[in-house]
Amino acid sequence: MKYGIAIFPSKEVQDIANSYRKRYDPNYALIPPHVTIKERFDANESQINDIVKELRNIAKETKPFPLIIKKVSSFHPVTNTVYLKVQPVEELVELSDKLYNDKFPNERQFAFVPHITIGQDLSTDEHSDVYGSLKMHQFDIEDTIDRFQLLYQLDNGSWTVYETFKFGEG
Amino acid sequence: MKYGIAIFPSKEVQDIANSYRKRYDPNYALIPPHVTIKERFDANESQINDIVKELRNIAKETKPFPLIIKKVSSFHPVTNTVYLKVQPVEELVELSDKLYNDKFPNERQFAFVPHITIGQDLSTDEHSDVYGSLKMHQFDIEDTIDRFQLLYQLDNGSWTVYETFKFGEG
């Protein structure tokens, strides 16, 4: 099965993200707004049991940290993806780094740019319009993150949560 | 916030349910296929912390149990809802009963009929067609349930998992 690991911000932040996603993100219906901390990977049942144990260890040694969003940014010209830029606080970067240690399948393929996607697969014109109108907008979001989730993907592309890992618990 | 408590069956069962839901269930995009074990309720932050503690106690004393599906059924004429009928094994019924004890808001409003919705809000003609063609179909699904999930609802009607509760863990 395909798995991924993500953080869901508070309902308030998810509602803000969805107000854009419903118009600009074709994946709107497949998963709630999230910060991916480990990209999709394959694992069988025995592997996932080991991975769950390692995720518990990692969660146990992680402390709650702030999720801070000030502005929108874009991956253009690599992809026409517009996102809420999540500040790369040390705890978040360390957490994601740990999910690429040698107990996990898949190495990191891109530098970690923490973000909540609000638009993707946009045409270049759409991208210019959306990013042009949002890039001047100041956000003042500060949330506390105290857990992450392991998800698996269904055949229709949507994601179901397999397990929640709360920080400080093992 | 609005919360609900549900069981997600295995990916295989979810994929089967989605093959019908995509055509017949307008809630297809709002939540993966699931068995609701406590209907939507309101709780504030302090209440939900107490509820989470109680859910841990309940999970700790629950043992994994089978989820068995043999056939499709319908709530017609009450509502034009078609569902995979989940056999009401004792552990499942007991688990749902505990979620209506006096530590939780909301009393049970209907008898507990465990099910995975695959079609709803159908016109009477659609309902006759869909249920007519599915009611003779024999399913032979047996799955093991070892966890349940507390979810909350976003403004767009979709659901995000707040926490997973694994049986036998507290």
Chai-1 contact restraints between the chains, C-beta under 6 A:
chainA,res_idxA,chainB,res_idxB,connection_type,confidence,min_distance_angstrom,max_distance_angstrom,comment,restraint_id
A,F8,B,T160,contact,1.0,0.0,6.0,A-B,restraint_1
A,Q14,B,L154,contact,1.0,0.0,6.0,A-B,restraint_2
A,D15,B,L154,contact,1.0,0.0,6.0,A-B,restraint_3
A,D15,B,D155,contact,1.0,0.0,6.0,A-B,restraint_4
A,N18,B,N156,contact,1.0,0.0,6.0,A-B,restraint_5
A,A29,B,A29,contact,1.0,0.0,6.0,A-B,restraint_6
A,P32,B,T160,contact,1.0,0.0,6.0,A-B,restraint_7
A,L154,B,Q14,contact,1.0,0.0,6.0,A-B,restraint_8
A,L154,B,D15,contact,1.0,0.0,6.0,A-B,restraint_9
A,D155,B,D15,contact,1.0,0.0,6.0,A-B,restraint_10
A,N156,B,N18,contact,1.0,0.0,6.0,A-B,restraint_11
A,T160,B,F8,contact,1.0,0.0,6.0,A-B,restraint_12
A,T160,B,P32,contact,1.0,0.0,6.0,A-B,restraint_13
A,V161,B,V161,contact,1.0,0.0,6.0,A-B,restraint_14
A,E163,B,T164,contact,1.0,0.0,6.0,A-B,restraint_15
A,T164,B,E163,contact,1.0,0.0,6.0,A-B,restraint_16
A,T164,B,T164,contact,1.0,0.0,6.0,A-B,restraint_17
